[in-house]
Amino acid sequence: MKSMKKTGGLRRRWLLNTVGVVFALGLVCVMAVTASYATYYYSNMQSDMENRAKTTTDFFADYINQDYGDYYQSCITYAKTFEDKGKIELQFINNQGSLVASSYGPWAGPSPSTSDIWDAISIRDKSSYIGRDPDTGERIMAVSCPMIYSNGEVIGVLRYVTSTRLVNRQIILVCLVCCFVLTVVLAVVLLRSILNPVAEITEKAQRIASGSYGVQIQTPFKDEIGDLADTINEMSTKIAQNEKMQAEFVSQLSHELRTPLTVINGWSETLLAGDDLNDDTRQGMKIISSEAKRLTEMVMDLLDFTRMQDGRMTLAVEMTDIRGEFEDTVYMYGGRLAQ
């Protein structure tokens, strides 16, 4: 439990101190890219509308030199036949700010109240507006261009207006794509450079702690993570070597102990077979023989244990007739049990 807390704390601290900074920088980059794209898109859109307004006012210059009736009738006719009415609205507004004609229909809707109209009249040049429509609340872009009479009087304003909903949707889409790319990059960096190597090191360290000495960690990194993996590999190798030396020592010692134990067992049985021992000596020899046999069994168990650790002893699993084994055992030891 304590190890899990330390690992979680290290990961959380690393995420806050490193990944947090990288994520913040990435977020700033995403915002910068989105802002640049929005500026570029809005700038092109505004330039296109200004060029439309300038071209249209130049086209109406001949009608402005006629009387007001012909001028207004020309405005209505041009608005009705405007080709791009599905994308952009064309408006003609008089010098009082009242709507004269619109591509959505003559006198369609209330008179607009954005600042671009009065700016175009006052500065006698085109003016733009980007923001919310005070009447509808919708975000729009509008360009107004003054229509100047032959005597120099501003008799109206030609105004193009369109919704920025599609543009904003495109900008949001670009922002989401950038965020997705940032997330993928961060995920790849985290998984490939930090989380996966740390997880592999943790898994191999747990295997070493559970007794799988000699396990090696494979890592392509030549940084602090690689140094940590190399240190654990060296530790695992040395532990495996020490375990092998210990097993060999125990195995050799067990073999060495078997010789004197065999001698003790042999002489004790030889002495017990004679008739020249008194009762106390015979009882002592029986104890010596019994303890020597018990010690021999312990040495044999120790040898078996070292063989199991070294992998020299394997368990051969095969099908057997348990009923038959029981019957043979009962037949072999039934007489002794009865005695």
KAWO-V979987 format. One record per pair of residues at least 6 apart in sequence whose ideal C-beta (glycine too) atoms are under 7 Angstrom apart, sorted by the first residue. I is the first residue (numbers start at 0). GAP is how many residues later the second one is. D is the distance in whole Angstrom. If there is no record, write none. Layout:
[[I;GAP;D] [I;GAP;D]]
//
This chain:
[[6;195;7] [18;167;7] [18;171;7] [21;164;7] [22;163;6] [25;156;4] [25;160;7] [29;145;7] [29;148;4] [29;149;6] [29;152;6] [32;145;5] [33;137;6] [33;140;6] [33;141;4] [33;144;6] [36;134;6] [36;137;5] [37;133;5] [40;126;6] [40;129;7] [40;130;7] [41;88;7] [41;125;7] [44;96;6] [44;122;6] [45;82;6] [45;95;7] [45;97;7] [48;92;7] [48;94;4] [48;111;5] [49;76;6] [49;93;5] [51;108;6] [52;73;6] [52;90;5] [52;92;4] [52;105;6] [52;107;6] [53;72;7] [53;91;6] [55;102;6] [56;88;5] [56;90;6] [56;101;5] [59;14;7] [59;87;6] [62;7;6] [62;8;5] [62;11;4] [63;7;6] [63;83;6] [63;85;6] [63;86;7] [63;91;7] [64;85;5] [71;28;6] [74;17;4] [74;25;6] [74;26;5] [75;25;4] [75;30;5] [78;11;6] [78;13;7] [78;22;4] [78;23;6] [78;24;5] [81;8;5] [81;21;4] [84;18;4] [84;19;7] [86;75;7] [87;72;6] [87;74;4] [88;13;6] [88;14;5] [88;15;6] [88;72;5] [88;73;7] [89;12;7] [89;13;4] [89;70;6] [90;8;6] [90;11;5] [90;21;7] [90;68;4] [90;70;6] [91;8;4] [91;9;5] [91;64;6] [91;66;6] [92;6;6] [92;7;6] [92;24;6] [92;63;6] [92;64;5] [92;66;6] [93;6;5] [93;61;7] [93;62;5] [94;26;6] [94;59;6] [94;60;6] [94;61;6] [96;14;6] [96;20;6] [97;13;5] [98;8;6] [98;12;5] [98;13;7] [99;56;7] [101;6;4] [109;25;6] [112;21;5] [112;22;7] [113;15;5] [113;20;7] [113;28;6] [114;14;6] [115;11;4] [115;12;6] [115;13;4] [115;26;5] [115;27;7] [115;28;4] [116;27;5] [116;40;5] [116;42;7] [118;8;4] [119;6;6] [119;7;4] [119;24;4] [119;25;6] [119;26;5] [119;37;5] [120;25;6] [120;33;5] [120;36;6] [123;22;5] [123;24;7] [123;30;6] [124;21;7] [125;17;6] [125;18;7] [125;19;4] [126;17;5] [127;14;7] [127;15;5] [128;13;4] [129;11;5] [130;8;7] [131;6;7] [131;7;6] [132;7;5] [137;25;6] [138;25;5] [138;26;7] [138;29;7] [139;21;6] [139;22;7] [139;23;6] [139;24;6] [140;21;6] [140;23;5] [141;17;6] [141;18;7] [141;19;4] [142;17;5] [143;13;5] [143;15;5] [144;12;7] [144;13;5] [145;8;5] [145;11;6] [146;8;6] [146;9;5] [146;10;6] [146;11;6] [147;6;6] [148;6;5] [196;22;6] [196;24;6] [196;28;5] [199;17;6] [200;16;6] [200;27;6] [200;28;6] [200;31;7] [203;11;5] [203;13;5] [203;28;7] [204;27;6] [206;8;5] [207;7;6] [207;28;5] [212;23;6] [212;26;5] [212;27;4] [212;30;5] [213;22;6] [213;23;6] [213;26;4] [214;21;6] [215;17;5] [215;20;7] [216;12;4] [216;15;6] [216;16;6] [218;6;6] [218;7;5] [218;10;4] [246;59;5] [246;62;5] [246;63;6] [249;52;6] [249;56;5] [250;52;7] [250;55;5] [253;45;5] [253;48;5] [253;49;5] [256;42;5] [257;41;6] [260;31;6] [260;34;6] [260;35;5] [260;38;7] [263;24;7] [263;28;4] [264;24;6] [264;27;5] [264;28;6] [264;31;7] [267;17;5] [267;20;5] [267;21;4] [267;24;6] [268;20;6] [270;6;7] [270;14;5] [271;10;7] [271;13;5] [271;14;7] [271;17;7] [276;8;7] [303;9;6] [306;6;4]]
//
